């Protein structure tokens, strides 16, 4: 078929290839993205200055010997070598793990029970939710001062024990008294927060499951462990991971609780309240060993990462079909096709 030419010898208008659209500078083009990007840019600027830069600089600082004022001196991995030989550091690691175990395990269990009770048909549920969440938004310093008075030798806790015929306990002077008092403060602060998290998970469970358990004659304990917990696994995993991260970064409780002893840097008698973050603060901001403190911070990061992975494996289980990601998806897909 012949091409129709116009008088100038060019293809006819209906046979010409469509022209490439010009780049649009009107609303609808690239410029329309500038206002939203400009609106969110303060977050990224602040994060770069106060978040990303300190993280990167702390890595560099962990290989330097620096007192915060003079010149830096490169020491390589010596800071980490000194850290591995520091007996006080390992004592603080042991203290942190013991306090974490004494606080996190009972706190999560108590939070689950409270959430289960709140999920039941009880009156004034909203008031209970507010009351349980108030400790989480209360000033940690003020709360620690109050608990310090309660756990003093002549405080309210020992007064109650003496009233029932039990000798007073050295809450702030004995090894397990110190760890127990710090753990009780952590439980008091976080149990309401995690109870609300669990309550949100409970409300996502269909009511038919509870009704079926009730018809089958299951009591509250059986409903909790055989109906609720299996379906709350993702929520329990979230609570366990976040509680682990928070529990291994304990600082304010020990620092303020023993502030009368060397401005709270020793962790109480025998350093039984000395935690990893408290020891980091002591070395970096009291003794001005900023490189050593940075190295300690990255070791703490590694410990938290390992502990988080362990918690993930324990709570999520080892069933391959429950594993997230492509591998679990392919296994489930193969099972549906009979492979």
C-alpha positions in Angstrom: 0.0 0.0 0.0 1.5 3.3 -1.0 2.0 6.1 1.5 0.1 9.2 0.8 2.4 12.2 0.6 1.5 15.8 1.2 2.6 18.5 -1.3 6.0 18.9 0.5 6.7 15.2 0.2 6.3 14.4 3.9 3.9 11.7 5.1 0.3 12.7 5.5 -0.8 14.0 8.9 -2.7 10.7 9.7 0.4 8.6 8.8 3.0 10.5 10.8 4.3 8.9 14.0 2.9 10.4 17.2 5.1 13.1 18.6 6.9 12.5 22.0 5.1 14.4 24.7 7.2 17.2 26.2 8.3 17.0 29.8 5.5 18.5 31.8 6.3 21.3 34.3 2.7 21.9 35.1 0.9 20.3 38.1 1.0 16.6 37.4 4.6 16.5 36.4 7.7 16.1 38.5 7.3 19.4 40.3 4.1 18.2 42.0 6.3 15.9 44.2 8.3 18.8 45.6 5.8 20.1 48.2 5.2 16.7 49.8 9.0 16.0 49.9 9.6 19.5 51.3 7.0 18.8 54.0 8.6 15.6 55.2 12.2 16.8 54.8 12.5 18.1 58.4 12.2 14.6 59.7 15.0 13.3 57.5 17.2 16.3 58.3 16.7 15.8 62.1 17.2 12.0 61.8 20.4 12.5 59.8 21.8 15.0 62.4 20.6 13.4 65.6 20.2 9.7 64.5 22.3 8.6 61.6 25.4 10.7 62.3 25.7 9.7 66.0 25.4 6.0 65.1 28.1 6.2 62.4 30.3 8.4 64.6 30.0 5.9 67.5 31.4 3.2 65.3 34.4 5.4 64.5 34.7 6.5 68.1 34.9 2.9 69.4 38.3 2.5 67.7 39.6 5.8 69.2 40.9 6.8 72.7 39.3 10.1 73.4 38.4 12.1 76.5 36.0 14.4 74.7 38.3 17.4 74.5 41.8 16.5 73.3 43.0 14.8 70.2 41.7 11.3 69.3 44.2 8.5 69.3 43.6 5.5 67.1 43.8 2.2 69.2 42.0 -0.2 66.9 40.3 -3.1 68.6 42.1 -2.5 71.9 38.9 -1.0 73.4 37.1 -4.3 72.7 40.0 -6.3 74.1 39.9 -4.3 77.3 36.2 -4.7 77.5 36.4 -8.5 77.4 38.9 -8.4 80.3 36.8 -6.0 82.4 35.3 -7.8 85.3 33.0 -5.0 86.2 31.5 -5.1 82.7 30.8 -8.8 82.9 29.3 -8.3 86.4 27.0 -5.7 84.9 26.0 -8.1 82.1 25.1 -10.7 84.7 23.1 -8.2 86.7 21.2 -7.0 83.6 20.3 -10.6 82.7 19.1 -11.4 86.2 17.0 -8.3 86.4 15.6 -8.9 82.9 14.6 -12.4 83.9 13.0 -11.3 87.2 11.0 -8.6 85.5 10.2 -9.6 82.0 8.9 -13.1 82.5 6.4 -12.2 85.3 5.5 -9.0 83.6 4.4 -10.6 80.4 2.5 -13.3 82.2 0.7 -10.8 84.4 0.0 -8.6 81.4 -1.6 -11.5 79.6 -3.8 -12.4 82.6 -4.9 -8.7 83.0 -5.7 -8.5 79.3 -7.8 -11.7 79.5 -9.7 -10.3 82.4 -10.3 -6.9 80.7 -11.5 -8.8 77.6 -14.2 -10.4 79.8 -17.5 -8.7 80.4 -16.6 -6.5 83.4 -17.8 -3.1 84.3 -15.7 0.1 84.0 -13.4 -1.5 81.4 -12.3 2.0 80.1 -11.4 3.2 83.6 -9.2 0.1 84.1 -7.4 0.6 80.8 -6.6 4.2 81.7 -5.4 3.1 85.2 -3.1 0.4 83.7 -1.6 2.8 81.2 -0.8 5.6 83.6 2.4 4.1 85.0 3.8 4.0 81.5 3.5 7.7 81.0 4.6 8.7 84.5 8.0 10.3 84.9 10.5 7.5 85.5 12.6 9.6 87.8 9.6 10.6 90.0 8.5 7.0 90.1 12.0 5.8 91.2 12.1 8.3 94.0 8.8 7.1 95.3 9.9 3.4 95.1 13.1 4.4 96.8 11.1 5.6 99.8 8.9 2.5 99.7 11.9 0.1 99.7 13.9 2.0 102.3 14.8 0.1 105.4 12.1 1.9 107.3 9.8 2.2 104.3 6.4 1.0 103.5 7.4 -2.4 102.2 9.2 -3.4 105.4 6.4 -1.9 107.5 3.9 -4.2 105.9 6.2 -7.2 106.3 6.7 -6.4 110.0 2.9 -6.0 110.5 2.4 -9.6 109.4 5.3 -10.9 111.5 8.0 -11.1 108.9 11.4 -9.5 109.4 12.3 -6.6 107.2 14.2 -7.1 104.0 17.3 -5.2 102.9 15.7 -4.1 99.6 18.4 -1.6 98.8 21.3 -3.3 100.6 21.3 -7.0 99.7 22.0 -8.7 96.4 18.5 -10.1 95.6 16.8 -7.2 97.4 18.4 -4.8 95.0 17.5 -6.9 91.9 14.0 -7.5 93.2 13.3 -3.8 93.8 14.5 -2.8 90.4 12.5 -5.6 88.8 9.3 -4.6 90.6 9.7 -1.1 89.3 10.0 -2.4 85.8 6.9 -4.6 86.2 4.9 -1.8 87.6 5.8 0.5 84.7 5.3 -1.9 81.7 2.6 -4.4 82.8 -0.2 -2.1 81.8 1.3 -1.2 78.5 1.7 -4.8 77.5 -1.7 -5.7 78.8 -3.2 -3.2 76.4 -1.2 -4.7 73.6 -2.4 -8.2 74.5 -6.0 -6.8 74.7 -5.8 -5.5 71.2 -4.7 -9.0 70.1 -7.6 -10.6 72.0 -10.1 -8.3 70.4 -8.9 -9.5 66.9 -9.8 -13.1 67.8 -13.3 -14.0 66.5 -15.9 -14.3 69.3 -17.0 -17.6 67.8 -13.9 -19.2 69.1 -14.6 -18.2 72.7 -18.2 -19.3 72.3 -17.2 -22.7 71.0 -14.8 -23.2 73.9 -17.6 -22.2 76.3 -20.0 -24.7 74.7 -17.3 -27.4 74.9 -17.1 -26.8 78.7 -13.6 -25.2 78.7 -12.9 -23.1 81.8 -11.0 -19.8 81.8 -7.6 -21.4 82.2 -8.2 -23.9 79.4 -9.5 -21.1 77.2 -6.5 -19.0 77.9 -3.9 -21.6 77.1 -5.7 -23.6 74.4 -7.6 -21.0 72.5 -6.1 -17.6 73.2 -2.3 -18.2 73.3 -2.1 -20.1 70.0 -3.8 -17.2 68.2 -1.9 -14.6 70.1 1.5 -15.8 69.0 2.4 -12.8 66.8 1.3 -10.4 69.6 3.3 -12.3 72.2 6.3 -12.3 69.9 6.1 -8.5 69.6 5.8 -8.0 73.3 8.6 -10.4 74.1 11.0 -8.8 71.6 10.2 -5.2 72.7 10.4 -6.2 76.4 13.8 -7.8 75.7 15.1 -4.7 74.0 13.9 -2.4 76.8 14.9 -4.8 79.6 18.5 -5.0 78.5 18.8 -1.2 78.4 17.9 -0.6 82.1 19.4 2.6 83.3 17.1 5.1 85.1 15.9 2.7 87.8 19.4 1.9 89.1 20.8 5.4 88.5 18.1 7.2 90.5 17.4 4.5 93.1 21.1 4.7 94.3 21.7 8.4 93.6 22.9 8.9 97.2 25.9 6.7 96.6 28.4 8.4 94.3 25.7 10.1 92.2 24.2 6.7 91.3 27.2 5.5 89.3 28.0 2.4 91.4 24.6 0.6 91.3 24.3 0.3 95.0 26.2 -1.9 97.6 28.3 -4.5 95.9 27.4 -3.0 92.5 24.5 -5.4 92.4 22.3 -2.8 90.6 25.0 -2.0 88.1 23.6 -2.5 84.6 25.3 -2.4 81.2 23.9 1.0 80.3 24.7 2.4 83.8 28.3 1.2 83.5 28.5 2.7 79.9 27.3 6.0 81.3 29.8 5.9 84.1 32.7 5.3 81.8 31.7 7.7 79.1 30.2 10.7 81.0 31.8 10.5 84.4 35.3 9.1 83.6 35.3 10.7 80.1 36.4 7.5 78.3 34.1 8.0 75.3 35.9 5.5 73.0 35.5 2.8 75.7 31.8 3.8 76.1 31.2 3.6 72.4 32.7 0.1 72.2 30.6 -1.0 75.2 27.5 0.3 73.3 28.2 -1.8 70.3 28.8 -4.9 72.4 25.4 -4.2 74.0 23.9 -3.9 70.6 25.3 -7.4 69.7 24.0 -8.8 73.0 20.5 -7.4 72.3 20.5 -8.7 68.8 21.4 -12.2 69.9 18.9 -12.2 72.7 16.2 -10.9 70.3 16.9 -13.7 67.9 16.7 -16.3 70.7 13.4 -14.8 71.9 12.1 -14.9 68.3 13.0 -18.5 67.9 11.5 -19.5 71.3 8.2 -17.7 70.9 7.7 -18.2 67.1 8.5 -21.9 67.4 10.5 -24.1 65.0 7.6 -25.2 62.7 8.8 -24.6 59.2 5.3 -23.7 58.0 5.1 -20.9 60.6 8.4 -19.3 59.4 7.9 -16.0 57.6 9.5 -15.4 54.2 9.7 -17.1 50.9 10.8 -20.6 52.2 7.7 -20.9 54.4 5.5 -19.6 51.6 6.8 -22.2 49.1 6.4 -25.0 51.7 2.7 -24.1 52.2 2.2 -23.7 48.5 3.8 -27.2 47.9 1.6 -28.7 50.6 -1.6 -27.3 48.9 -0.6 -28.9 45.6 0.2 -32.3 47.2 4.0 -32.1 46.8 
